[in-house]
Amino acid sequence: MANELLLDTGAFIALVDRSEKLHADCVAVLERWTGSIVTTEAVLTETLYLVGPQWRAQKVCLEFLLRGAFQLVPSSQASLQRITVLMERYRNVPMDFADATLVVLAEELDTDLVFTLDRRGFSIYRLNQRKAFHLIP
């Protein structure tokens, strides 16, 4: 398994919003992590939407990426096809687009580590239909 950590929306929001209940836990994960942290454009979009319309909050999110704290990985045509398959398979969970992009990225990078507060979804999703995710924190 690779040493990449996938960053999901909830953890991203908790990192930038000090009022979030798990802010300190998420900051501690970030401070201890020595490998790369990757996310998708869908997670970035969802995060920017959920932190609200205030530029200050959105700027903090963007600055994490611009500083190189996280790597943004775009979706390819092949990954979009796989995303479609996954969203169909997990339609009863349901799996949203951002989660699907992370599952596909995990498969592409051969990592099972996800930095998420979405324990419900990521405890159900499987890599290549078999392997469970390791949820952090």
C-alpha positions as CSV (number, residue, x, y, z in Angstrom):
1,M,0.0,0.0,0.0
2,A,1.1,3.5,-0.8
3,N,1.8,6.2,1.7
4,E,-0.9,8.6,0.4
5,L,-3.7,9.8,2.6
6,L,-6.9,10.7,0.9
7,L,-8.6,13.9,2.2
8,D,-12.4,14.0,2.4
9,T,-14.6,17.0,2.7
10,G,-15.5,16.7,6.4
11,A,-11.9,16.5,7.5
12,F,-11.0,19.4,5.2
13,I,-13.7,21.5,6.8
14,A,-12.7,20.5,10.3
15,L,-9.1,21.6,9.5
16,V,-10.1,25.1,8.4
17,D,-13.0,25.7,10.8
18,R,-11.9,26.0,14.5
19,S,-15.5,25.8,15.6
20,E,-15.8,22.2,14.3
21,K,-16.0,19.6,17.0
22,L,-13.2,17.5,15.6
23,H,-10.9,20.4,14.6
24,A,-8.2,19.6,17.1
25,D,-8.3,15.9,16.2
26,C,-7.9,16.7,12.5
27,V,-5.1,19.2,13.1
28,A,-3.3,16.5,15.1
29,V,-3.6,14.1,12.2
30,L,-2.2,16.7,9.8
31,E,0.7,17.5,12.1
32,R,1.7,13.8,12.5
33,W,1.3,12.8,8.9
34,T,4.6,12.5,7.0
35,G,3.4,11.2,3.6
36,S,1.5,13.0,0.9
37,I,-2.1,14.1,1.2
38,V,-4.2,14.0,-1.9
39,T,-7.7,15.1,-2.8
40,T,-9.9,15.6,-5.8
41,E,-11.5,18.7,-7.4
42,A,-14.9,17.4,-6.4
43,V,-13.9,17.4,-2.7
44,L,-12.5,20.9,-3.1
45,T,-15.7,22.1,-4.7
46,E,-17.8,20.5,-2.0
47,T,-15.6,21.9,0.7
48,L,-15.7,25.5,-0.7
49,Y,-19.5,25.2,-0.9
50,L,-20.0,23.9,2.6
51,V,-17.7,26.4,4.3
52,G,-20.1,29.0,3.0
53,P,-20.0,32.0,0.7
54,Q,-17.5,34.1,2.8
55,W,-14.3,34.6,0.9
56,R,-12.1,34.4,4.0
57,A,-13.2,30.8,4.7
58,Q,-12.8,29.8,1.0
59,K,-9.4,31.5,0.8
60,V,-8.1,29.4,3.8
61,C,-9.1,26.2,1.9
62,L,-7.5,27.3,-1.3
63,E,-4.3,28.4,0.5
64,F,-3.9,24.8,1.9
65,L,-3.6,23.6,-1.7
66,L,-1.5,26.6,-2.9
67,R,1.0,26.0,-0.1
68,G,1.3,22.4,-1.2
69,A,-0.2,20.9,2.0
70,F,-2.5,18.8,-0.3
71,Q,-2.1,17.6,-3.8
72,L,-5.2,18.1,-6.1
73,V,-5.7,15.2,-8.5
74,P,-8.0,15.8,-11.5
75,S,-10.4,13.1,-12.7
76,S,-9.6,11.4,-16.0
77,Q,-12.1,10.0,-18.6
78,A,-11.3,6.5,-17.2
79,S,-11.8,7.5,-13.6
80,L,-15.1,9.1,-14.5
81,Q,-16.3,5.8,-16.0
82,R,-15.3,4.0,-12.8
83,I,-17.0,6.7,-10.7
84,T,-20.2,6.0,-12.7
85,V,-20.0,2.3,-11.9
86,L,-19.4,3.0,-8.2
87,M,-22.2,5.5,-7.8
88,E,-24.5,2.9,-9.4
89,R,-23.3,0.1,-7.1
90,Y,-23.6,2.2,-4.0
91,R,-26.7,4.1,-4.9
92,N,-28.6,2.9,-1.8
93,V,-25.9,4.2,0.6
94,P,-25.9,6.7,-1.3
95,M,-22.5,7.5,-2.6
96,D,-22.0,11.1,-3.7
97,F,-19.7,12.2,-6.5
98,A,-17.0,13.5,-4.2
99,D,-16.8,10.2,-2.3
100,A,-16.8,8.3,-5.6
101,T,-13.8,10.3,-6.8
102,L,-11.9,9.5,-3.6
103,V,-12.6,5.7,-3.9
104,V,-11.4,5.7,-7.5
105,L,-8.3,7.7,-6.6
106,A,-7.6,5.2,-3.8
107,E,-7.8,2.4,-6.3
108,E,-5.5,4.3,-8.7
109,L,-2.9,5.1,-6.0
110,D,-3.3,1.7,-4.2
111,T,-4.0,3.3,-0.9
112,D,-6.6,2.5,1.7
113,L,-6.1,5.5,4.0
114,V,-8.8,8.1,4.1
115,F,-8.9,11.2,6.3
116,T,-12.6,11.5,6.8
117,L,-15.3,12.2,9.2
118,D,-17.8,10.2,7.1
119,R,-17.6,6.9,8.9
120,R,-20.9,5.7,7.6
121,G,-20.0,5.9,3.9
122,F,-16.3,4.9,4.0
123,S,-17.0,2.0,6.3
124,I,-19.3,0.6,3.6
125,Y,-17.2,1.4,0.4
126,R,-14.7,-1.2,-0.8
127,L,-11.6,-0.8,-2.9
128,N,-11.9,-3.0,-6.0
129,Q,-15.0,-4.5,-4.4
130,R,-13.0,-6.2,-1.6
131,K,-10.7,-4.2,0.6
132,A,-12.1,-1.9,3.4
133,F,-10.8,1.6,4.0
134,H,-8.7,2.5,7.0
135,L,-10.4,5.6,8.4
136,I,-8.4,8.4,10.0
137,P,-8.9,9.8,12.6
